[in-house]
Amino acid sequence: MVQDEARRIWDAVLGELQLQVTRHNFETYLKGTVGLELAQERLTVGVPNDYAIAWLQDRAYPLIMGVVGKVIGRRVEVSFRLYRPQPRFSDVSNIFRANPSPNTPTLRIDPRLTFERFAVGPHCLMAHRAALLVAQQDSMAPNPLYIFGPPGTGKTHLLHAIAHRLHSQGKRAFYITANQFTSDFVTALGQRRLDEFRNRYRDVAAILLDDLHLLAGKDRTQDELYQIVDEVLLEGSSLVVAADRPPHALVKFGPQLVSRLEGGLVVETTHPDLQTRMAILHLKAREAGVQMPDDVAQYIAEVSHRGVREMIGYLNRVVAYARLVDRPLTREAATEALSALLPGLPVTSPSPEAVLRTVAQFFNIPLQAITAKARSKMVADARHIAMYLLREECQLSLKDIGRLLGGRDHSTVIHAINKIEALMRSDPLLRRQVAEMRALLAPSYQAQATA
């Protein structure tokens, strides 16, 4: 059974990892993972296949450990295990499509990326209209259709949407990325099964090829693709290609293939305007079962400068943060959740004075009580937490912490820090209190950075 706390923590981790790894790596190895259990200082993560487990352990473990520690507020071990949730009855039809014969194109598509869930704006109007014509098999549909633009501008979404629409009409479509095409081709070449490989692309309504620019310099693969493209167009099937640049700007590509791609309609997608970005955020929030105020959507849209993918990553982080600290989804919460990610806003740590002031305000006690000799339980607890935060957030030496807190010696400081760390492992209330105090410190980071 998936624990709610583990799921929320891992969702927050995924929100940050989505901003730190390439789209290919996120889609291949991290998508579909789920937080299963948090127990005995170990977070167990469910992973759909052994291949992804190996990559996460061998290639991404230090990064994941760092992000998990940042989200939880302490160091915990992370372990991965194979996890395939039982399918719902509505998913049964997908099981029978999971292992098609080699000659049958599969719908390697994301069920969420449909035309109905696509936010249309000035940035992609032409591309959207052209994609609809292809999906409707309209006689006026461009062929080939070449869509180019920077990452996160809707190209992949449109390719998946075309595949969905064609499939709903009982027609077959083949969506594939350039990297997967290369991998399949190399495998077929090595196993002497090229005829089988080529048959996959025959008798289909449309071939949908994503990230074409990644074939740069792969002459043998380009030659094979050209032959397939030539045959697809001669048969009257549709070809839709997505890349990050127009055909004439493709580097290390053969002139024949470039000429073929330029022979149809070439359309550009750009970054969406503010209103479209807000519409996308509201759409994604509703899909996640979250009601998001307009001011929160506007804030996330305004601070996202690298495309929709970054913006969705910010949204995931904000939603997960609000759930973790059990706060409403407000603009203040969004600011706190994103402060560490936004260049130019945060500094490396809050000031020691800000830490002491925040702890005092949180416990509703005078600031002087924390630094004095008072020994009531509430004051002592507040003092110990202040020592912990001064060490973790400000990276102060034990000597400096003791000096700030009334001249206490370093052994007293060590004891207090160790005590808080031990209690946080077993006391969820204390974990939440510390998380809330860290959140309250976020605005002080920004005040220092903008002073």
N, C-alpha and C positions, 0 to 999 in steps of 0.2 A: 504494500500500500504506500502511496506517495504521501509524505507528511506535508502539511500546508506550509510550515515554516521553511522546510528544505526547498520546497517549490518556489516560494517567494524569494528566498536568498539566491537561488540559482537563476531565477528570472532577472534579478538585478545584475548578477554577474554577466549574464548573456547580453544585457543592454550595454554594458561597458565593453565587453569583448567584441561586439559588433562594430565598435568604433576603432578597434585596435588591430584587427586582423583583416586580411583581404576578403572580398566578397566570396571568392571561390572557396577559400578555406572555411569561412563561416558556413556557407551553404553545404559544403561537403562533410565537414566533421562536427560542427556544433549544432546545426539545425536539427531539431528532433530530440535533443538531449533534455533531460528533466531531472530536477533535484528530487531525490527519493527519501533521504533520511539524514538527519543531523543528530549524532549521538556520540558521546565519549570523544569529543574533539575531532570528529571525522565527519566530513560531508560526503555522502555517497551519491554519485551522479549516474543516472541510467543513460546508456548510449545504445543506439539502434544496431550497431554492428561491430565486429571485432576489428575491422580495418580502421574505423574511427577511434576506437579505444587505443590502438597502437599509436596513432598519430598524436592524440591528446597526451598520452604518457611520454612519448619520446620527443615531441617537437614543441609542445605548448604548456608543459606542466609548470615551469617557473612563472610564466605569465598568468596562468590560471590561479596559482597559489597567491600571487600578489593581489590580484583583483578580489579573490574571495576574502583575503585578510582585510582588505580595504572596506569591503561591503559589511562584513560581520563586525569588524572592530578588534579582531584578535586573530592570532595564527591558528588555523586548524588544518589538518591533513585532508586531502581530497582523494577519493578513490573512485574508480569507474567500474561499472559492471554492465553486462549485457542486459538490456531491458527492452522488451517488445510488448507494449500494452495490448490487451485483448481487443480485437476489433469490434466495433459496434455492428449491429445487424445491417445498418446502412452502408457499411464499408465492405460487405461481403463481395460485391461485384468487383471491387478493386483487387481482391485477392486473386481472382482468376485472370486479371490482367498483369499480375506481378511478374510472371515468368512466361512471356509469349515465345512463340517459336522464333528462331533467328530471322525469319523472313517477314515477320509481322512487326511493323513499326509500333512502338509503344508511345503512350502519352506521358512522357516524363515531365509532367506539368504540376504546378502548384495550384491546388483547388481554390485558393483565395484570390488568384490573379485572373479575374474575369472582367469583361467590359462593364458589368454592373458596378464593380468596385473600383473603377478607374476614374480618377478625378480629372475631368477635362478642363483645360485652361488655354490661354493664348500660347503657352510654351510648347504645346503638343497638338494643337488643333488639326493641322494638316496630317500629321502622322496618325492620329486617331481616326480621322475620316478615311484615310487610305487603308488602314488596317481593317476597318469595318467592311469596306468593299471586298477585301480579300476574304474575310470570314463569311460574307454572304455569297461568295462565288459570283459576284456581279460581273457582267460582261465588260463593264468599264474599269474593273479592278486592275491596277498597275501590276506588271509582271516583267522583271522582278521588282519588288519593293525593297528599297534600301533605306533603313532608318539609322541616323547617326546622331551622336550627342554625348555629352559628358555622363559619367556614372550617376545613377539616381535620378534620371529624367523620364523614366517610364518605358524605356525600350523593351526591356525584358517582360514587363507587365503586358505590353501589347502583344508580344509573341505568344505568351501563355494564353491570353484572352482569345486570340485567333484559334488556337488549338482547341480550347474549350468550346467555342461556338461551332466549329466544324464537327467536333465529336457529338455535340447535341443534335446535329443534323444527320447523324449516322455515317459521317465521312471520317476518313483516317488522316491524321496529321502527324508529322514527326518533328518534335522539338529536340534540338541537341545543341550543346555548346561547342565552340571550336576545340576546346581542350578534350572534350569527350570524343569528338569526331577523330581527332588525332590519335587518341588512345585506342579507339576501336579499330582504326585503320592499321596501326602498327601491330596490334594483336592479330588481325586477320592476315596481314602480310606474313607474320612469323609462322602462323599456323597453316598457311597456304589455303586460306578460305576467303579469298577476295570476292569470288562470285556470290557467296553467301552475304558478305558485307554489302555489296552493291545492290543485292535484291531488296535490302531493307528500304531503299529509297525509291522503289518502283511501286507503281499503282497506289499512290497516295494523293490526297487532295492538295497537300501543301507540305513543303519542307521549310522549317523555321530554324535558322542558324544564328546563334547568339555569339557575341564577342569575336567576330571574324578577325579583328586586328591581331589576335593572339596567334594567328597562323604565320605571322611575319617570319620570313627566312626559311620556312619549312617547305622547300620546293616540291618534294615528293608528295606531301600531303596536299599541297595546292593543286598539283597536276591531277590528283585523284578527284579532288573537289570540283575542278573544272569539268571533268568528264561527267560527273554526276549532275552538275548544274546544267550542262548542255543537254543531257538526256531528259532531265526534269522539265525544262522549258519546251523541248520538242514535243513531249507528251501532253503539254498543255496544263501541267500541274503548276501550282503557285509556288513561288520562291520568295521568302521574306528573310532579309539579312539585317542584323543589327551590329553596329560597331561604334567605336568612339571617335571616328573621323570619316570624312567623305571618301569615296573610292579613289579620287585622284591623289589623296594624301596618304594612301596606304604605302608603307615603306616595306621594301623587300617582297613585293608581290609581282607575280608575272603579269605582263600586259594583257594577255588573253582573258584572264579571270577578271581583271579590273574593267576591261572593255565590256564584258558581259554584264557586270553589275551596274555599270553606268548606263546600260541600254534601257533601263526601266525608269521608275520614279525614285528620285533621291530626295528625302525629306529630313529636316533637322528637328531635334528636340532640344530645348534649352531648360535652364532651371526655372521652375514655376514662380509666379509672382506671389506676393504675400497672401492674397485672398485664396489662391489655389492651395498654397501650403497649409493654410488654416483648414481648408475643406478636407485635405488629405488627413490631417491630424484628427479631426472630428470623426472621420470615417474609420480610421484605425482604432481610435478610442472606443467607438461603439462596438467594433468587432471584439474588443477585449472586455466588453461589459462595463466600461467606465464612462461616467458622465463628466465631461471636461468643460470647465468654464471657458468662455471666449478669451478672457485675459490670459489664461494659461496657454491656450493654443497660440495666441498672438505672440507671447513671450518666446515659446519654443520655436515658432516660425521665424522670429526676428533674429535669434542667435544662431540659427543653422545656416551655414554659408557654403557647405560642400555637398548639397544635394539632398534628395529625399531620404536616401539611405541613412545619412547622418542624422537627419531629423527624426526618423523613426527610432533610431538608436537612443536619441535623447528622450523621446516619449517613453520608451520602455524603461529607461533609467528613472525618470520622474515617477511613473506609476509604481514601479517596484519600491522606490524610496518611500513614497507616501504610505504604502502598505506596511513596509518594514517598521516604520516608526509610528504607525497607527495614527496618521494625521489626515485631514481632508486634503483633497487635491487643490491647492491654492497656488497663486503666483509665488508667494513666499516659499512654499515647499519646493516648487520647481526651481527657483533661484538657488536654494540650498543644495538641491540634488545635483545641479549642473555646475556649481561654482568651481569645482576642481577641474572641470573639463574645458572651461571657456578661457581661451588665451587672453591675457591682458587683465583679467579680473582678479584671480587669486594670487596671494603670495604663498611662500612655502609653508608658513605656519602662522597661527594667531599670536598676538603678543601675550606674554605671561599675565599682564594686567587684565586682558580680556578674559583669559581662562578663569582667573580668580573671581572676577566680577560675575561671570556667567554662572559659576557654581554657586556663589552666594545668592544670586537672584533665583536660581532654580530651587534652592532649599528654603528661600525666604528667610535668610539669616543675615545679620550685618557682615559686611566684608571683613571688618576687624576681628570678628569671632574666629575666622578661619586661621588667621595668623597669630592669634593669642593663645593662652594656655587653657581655654575652656575645654572641658572634657565630656560634655553631654554627648549622648550617642549620635544625635543628628549632626552636631558640629563635627564630631570625630569622623563620621562617615563622609561628610562633605569634604573635610580636610584630606582624607585618604584618596577620594576621587580626584580632588584637585592635584594631588601629587602624581597620580596616574596620568592625568591629562597633560600636565606640564612635561612629563617625560615623553609621552607618546606624540603629542601634538606640537610641542615647542622644542623637543629634543634637548632639554636643559640637562646639565650634569646633576648628579645627586647632591653635590655640594651647593649648587645654585638653588635647587628646589628647597633644600633645608633652610638656606638663608632667607628665601622669600617667605617661608612659612614660620617665621619667628625664631630662626636660629636653631632649628632641629638638626641633629647629626645624621650622617648619611645612612647609618644602620636603621634608624627610624623610618627614613624615606624608603629604603629597600623593602622593609617589612610591610609598609603600607601598600606599595605597588604590587608586591607579590600577593598580598591579601585580596586586593581588588581583582587581579587577574584570575585568581583561584575562584573567587565568588562568581565572576562573570561566566564561568563554565557551567555553573549549576543554577544560577539565579536569573530567570528570564526578566524579572522586573528590573534588576540592576542593569542588565544588558540594554534594556529599553531606555532606562534613565541616561546611561552613558551615551547612547546613540542620539537621544534628544539634545543633550548638552553639546555634542559635536555638531549637530545641526544648527543649534543656536549660535555656535561660533562662526558659522560660514559667513554671515554678513560682515563680521569683523575682519575677515580676510579681505573682502572686497573694499571695505573702508580704507584699509591700509594701502591697497593696491592703487586706489584712485586718489589718495591724498596728495 
